[in-house]
Amino acid sequence: MPEVIFTGPAGRLEGRYHPAKQKNAPIAMILHPHPQFHGTMNHQIVYQCYYAFAHRGFSVLRFNFRGVGRSQGSFDHGTGELSDAASALDWAQTINPEARACWVAGFSFGAWIGMQLLMRRPEVEGFISIAPPANLYDFSFLAPCPSSGLIVHGEKDAVVPPKDVNTLVEKLKTQKGIVIDQQIIPGANHFFDGKLQPLMETVTGYLDMRLANVR
């Protein structure tokens, strides 16, 4: 799991990168939760998602947004962090020029950034959005949502009430040509405390289903 440093809009960004064995392997990028609430690339959910993709033959990148860990810059309320994510994907694509596909996964704040990146990058063919903060941030930019993906959240989420996620999902489900898979983890809070295993079983189950349809 090599450490990597690459150039972002506000200076260097630090990450961890897992290169796939196959040259044309797909790329996955994992985005961490809110930088001002202890969000880093080493967050357990980010870490687990990173390995879920790695074990399925992806080249995978996770990195710290500006101002987190050894990444330069300071928190920018989402605007700069979206630019960081775009730079990170650029970097991953530069070292994987033959990559046949790209996925983005994010947790909470990272899910919001990931969904915005989806709108800007048509090569992203799948997403995993964990506890997207539909009550805290505006998701109306998903018009239309360009890719199919998984939205998974906790039944007992007090930070992002399930009804707000349901509203987002219902809006997305009206769009033609994409499939939004919504999964609710029973008894789980926003941080999936004690529910990491069912969360990851849901994520890996969805990934395996999508990848089986590709091959």
N, C-alpha and C positions, 0 to 999 in steps of 0.2 A: 504494500500500500504506500507508494511513493508520495512524499510531500511535494507539492508543486507551488511555484510562485509565478503568477502571470500578471500582465499589466491591465489594470482597470481604469475607468475614467478619472478616479480620484487618487491614483497611485497603485501600488502593488496589492494584489489580493492573494491570500494563501488558501490552498486547497489540498485535498487528497484525491488522488487519481488512480483508478484501477484500469489498466489497459487490457482489452480483450485479446485472446490468442488469435482470433480470426481478423484478417485485415479489413473486411467489409462489415464488421460487427456494428450493430446499432449503438447509438450513444444515449446515455441517460444522465440527467443532471438533477440533483436533489437540493432543494432550497430550505434553509432552516427558519425556525420561528423568530419572533420579534427580537431584534438586537437589544432593545432596552429592557427586556424581561428574560434575560439569561439565555437568549437564543444563540446557539453556535452550531457549527457543522458537526460537532461531537454530540449533539443531542441524541438521545437514545433512538428516537423514532427515525431521525435522519440517518443515523448509523445503520439501523436495521434495514431501511429501504435501500441504502447504498449496497449492502450485501445481497439483498434480494435480487437486484438487477445484475450484480456481478456474477452471481451463481447461475444466472440465465444467459450468460455469454455476452453481456453488454460491456462496452467501455463506459465507466461511470466516474462522474466528477461530483464532489461535494466541496463547497468552499465557504469561507466566512465573508459575509457582506462587509462593506466598508466600516471601519471603526471597531470591528470585532476581532479578537485575537491579534494576529500579526498583520491583518489587512489594514491598509492605510485609509485615511479619510475619517469622516464622522457621519453619524446617522442622518439620513436625509428624507425621512417620512415616506419612503417608498419610491420617490422619483429616482434618486441616485441608485437605490438598490435594484430597480428594474434595469438601469444601465449596467450595473455590475453583472447581473444575470445574463444580459445580452453579450457582454464582453467574455464572460465565462463560456458561453455556448460557442462564441467565435473561436476561442482558444481550443476547445475540445474538437471543433470541426477542422481546425487547421492541422491538428495532429492526427486526425482521422478523416482524411479527404475522401476515402472510399466508403464511409459509413452509409449504410442503406436506409437508415431511419433514425429518428430522434424522439425521445420521450422526456417529459419534465414531471417531476414529482415535488410536492411541497407540503409542509405542515403549517397550519395556521397562517401567520403573516407570509410565510414562504409559499403557501397555496395561492394567496392573493397575487403575489409577484409572478408565480408560475403561470397563472391564468392570463395575466397581462402579456407575458412573453409569448404565450400561445397565439395571441392575436397578431403579433408582429412577425412571427416566424412560421411560414406555411409548411416548412419541413417537419415541424413537430406533429407526429401522427397519433400520439397518445399521451394522456396525462393521468396522474393520480393526485387528487386534491384531498388532503386529510384535514378535517375540521376547518374548512374555509370560513373566514370571519365575515359572513354575509351581513351581519348586523353592524359591523364596525367600519367596513369599507364598501365603496360603491363597486358593484360588479356589473353595472349596466353596459360596460364596454363589450361584454360578450354578446354582440349583436351583429351577425350570428356567431355562435361558438364554432370554431373551425374544425374541431377534432372530437372524436369520441373519447370518453374517459370514465374514471371511477371517482365518485365523490363519497367519502366515508366519514361519518361523524358519530359522536357518542350520544346515546339516548339521554344521558343526564348532564349534558354540557350546560354549565351555568354561564360560561363566558360567551358562547355563541348558541342561543336557544335553537333547538332543532327546527322550530317553525320557520325561522329565517332561512335556514339551509333548505328546507322543503320548498319555500317560495322560490328560491334560486333554481332549484332542480326542476320544479314544475315549469318555470319559464324556459329553461334550456330544452326540456323534453318536447316542447312544441315545435322545435326546429327540425327540418327534414334533413336526412342524409347523415346524421350523427346519432349515436346511441349513448345516453348517459346512464351509467349504472350507479344507483344510489344504494349504499349499505349503511345500516345503523347498528352500532355495536351496543348490545344490551348492557345497561348499568354503567357505561363508560362516561367519565367526565371529559372535559376539554383536553386533558393531558394524558388520557387513557391510563391513569394510574391503576395498576393491577390488571389491566386489560390489554397489555401490549401483545400478548400471544394471539387473542382473537383478532386484533387489528391486523397483525402481520399475516395471519392466515387468510384474511379477506383480501389484503393487498396481493399476496402471492397467488391466491386462487384466481384473481382477476387477470393478473399478468399471464399466468399459464393459459388461461382461456383465450386471451388475445393472441398470444404467441402461437398457440396451436392452430389458429386460423390463418396465420401467415405462412406456415411451412407447407 
